Amino acid sequence: MRILGIDYGEKRIGLAISDPLGLTAQGLPTIERVTAEDYLQKLADVIKEKGVSRIIVGLPKSMNNTIGKKAEEVLEFVEVLKSNLNLPVVTVDERLTTVRAYKAMSETKMSLRKKQKRVDMISAQFILQSYLDRKE
């Protein structure tokens, strides 16, 4: 069974999926946040198609390890996932993953607009990979 990594962004939900052995994370297309009903259906479709058994969601704690407004929104999102998707959902610290994602793309010739569209997917990969690395 595979593990789904999620980066919950303001406009998009970044996704990454583990390989069947749970060793590496690969990015999946992001989901635009239109309505909760819409993104929950799209997540359910990915979960069914990929055989997901667990969901990992990045929790954006403050640098002093406190829970701020954005982290509270993510925790509400986690509760929605738990009640609608019937899978275990785990949060992991995602501090600076967006910064790391932009840094990873800084060497590319990609336009800023394209980078902004990919940053959530790459952040989801970092979130999931950090979970997979800790799990071993």
N, C-alpha and C positions, 0 to 999 in steps of 0.2 A: 504494500500500500504506500501511497505517496503522501507527501506533506505539502500543503499550500502555504506560501508566505505572502503576507499582505502588508502593503504600505498604504495607509489610509490618508489620502491627500485631500486638499480643499476642493479640487476640481475632478481629480481622477483617483482611482484605486489601482495601485500598482500590484502586479501579481508575479509570483515566481513559483516554480514547482520543483520538488526534489526528484532525483532519479529514483528508480525502484528500490535501490539499496540504501537510499537516504544519505548519500555521500556528497552530492553536488546539487547546486541550485541553478536552474535555468529560467530566464525571464519568459513571461507570457504576455500577450497583449493586455494593455491596461483597459480598465472599464471606466467610462465616463460616469460621473455622479450626476444623474438626472433626477431620478426618484428612488426611494428606498426599494420600492417594489421592483423596479427595473434592475437595479444592481444586484438585489438578492436573487432574482431569477437567473441573471448571467453568472453569478457565483455558483448557484446550484447546478447550472449546466456544466461549468468547468469541473466542479467536484465530481459529478457523475461521469463525465467523459474521461477524466484523468484517474479516477479511482482514489480520491483523496480520503485519508483516514483521520487527519488532524490538520488544524489551521493554526498558523503562527502569525500574530499581529504585532507590528512594531509599536511600542509605547514611547512617545516622545517626552521623556522626562526632562526637566530643567537641568542645567549643568550642576546645580546643587542637590540633585536627586529628588526634587519635589515634583508633585503632580500639579501642572498648570492647566489653563483653560483648554488647550489643544489636547492634552493627555486625557482630560475629563471627557472630551468629545469621542476620543478613541475608545475609552472604557464603555461609553454608551453604545458605540458601534459593536464592540465585543459582545455586549449583552444581547443586541439584536441578532448577531450571528448565532449565538448559543441557542436562542429561543426559536430561530427559524430554520437552522441548518442541521440541528441534531448531531453535531460533531464536537469533540473536545477542541477548545480554543485556548491557546496559551499566548500570553504577551511576553515580549522580550524588549529590553532597553534598545532604543533605536537612536540614541543621541548621535548626532553628526552624520547619519547615513546619507542625508541629502547632500551635505557638503562633500562627502566621499564620492557620491555618485557624480556630481558635477566635476570633481577633480579627475575622476576616471575618464570622463568625456572631454576633458580640457585639451587633450592631445589630438583630438579628432578635428576634422574640417567641417563638422556638422554645424549648421546654423543654430543660433540661440533658440529659435522657435522649435526646431527638431529636438534639441537637448531638453527643453522644457517638457516635451511630450514623452520623452524616454526616461526622465529622471525618476518617476515613480516606480517604473519597472525595475530599474537598476537598484534603487533603494530596497525594493522588495527582495531582490536577489541577495543583497548584503544582509538584510534581516534574517532571511531563511538560512543563508550559509553560516551566519554566526550561531544560530540555533543548532544546525547540523554538526558544526565543529565542537560545540560544547557537549553535545549528546554522546559523542564517541567514547 
